Amino acid sequence: MKEVETDMREAAVRYFEGCLSAQDEERLYRFIQESGGNYSLFKEWERQWLETSVANERTEFEWEKLQARLHTRKAVTPMLLPGVGAFWRKIAAVVAIVILTAGATLGIGYTVTCLQPETYFTLEVPFGEKSKITLSDGTNVWLNSGSKLIYSNRFDKENRVVKLEGEGYFEVTRHEGIPFKVETPAYAVLVKGTKFNVSAYSGDPYVTTTLLEGKVELLHEKNIYKIVPGESMRLNVATGRLQKTKVDATHSTAWLKNQVEFERITLKELAMKLSRQYNVQIRIASEALGSKAFRISLRNRETIGEVMKALQEIMPVTIEYKEDNIYIKE
């Protein structure tokens, strides 16, 4: 039994590291299923492995992921995890959820060396949810509803590059020699250690970067633009025009507290943001109505119904609810 346990422990390490073959993965799965004691061993090995690995929140549900992977053996597997922590969607079925440097060690005498080709990982947050991830360099990233973060297994080794679709707030750890880079569909943000918010949703009219602390550079069409704390750089997606303005930078992160805070926003823009935040469909009766701009500040974690009531106090509109849709009319 000890020999089997030793063998399964090493297999678990290889699973965490992403080096386990499909055949050995099946063996590990059967071992865990045999008894509650085996499942407890698996979770203990995971705990020990985490203590020796990079600090990361995204490995709490390895057993559930293993089950999902074995039940849906495909090149790309949709992962539907419980509604807490990170929400992983498209991850290659044969790569690790968590990356260690080559030669990661679990406990005493267990060393695994895996030299893997470059692999990309995607963290995708559903509408109506938010998520936080701590990257291997210590950088914290909060992702807003409907956002996606992509990075490779070479992150913090050869580069510190992430790709963002949607909105994210970053607290970047300084790393001499390896700057941190956020790539969006519109431009890239280059930093060394700072706090900033980037909103780059597909379909939104603007891509916006707001700086809270430190310094960042925006790389757009071979040009470099610098912004300092309290400044926001906004790109008009349709025209390609960049505009830098002084702002209250804290407003850009109101979403972290489930608050709504905009100095000036059109009804169309607000509807898009609320649709993602509350996972509802908001439809505006006309383009003219959608283009109306106003200031809105809601700080009490309002429900979508309360937000609509507040909107009616700001402008003369009628709100109708039909199934999962909200209609805004004049």
Order of alpha helices (4+ residues) and beta strands (2+ residues): alpha-alpha-alpha-alpha-beta-beta-beta-beta-beta-beta-beta-beta-beta-beta-beta-beta-beta-beta-beta-beta-beta-beta-alpha-beta-alpha-beta-alpha-beta-beta
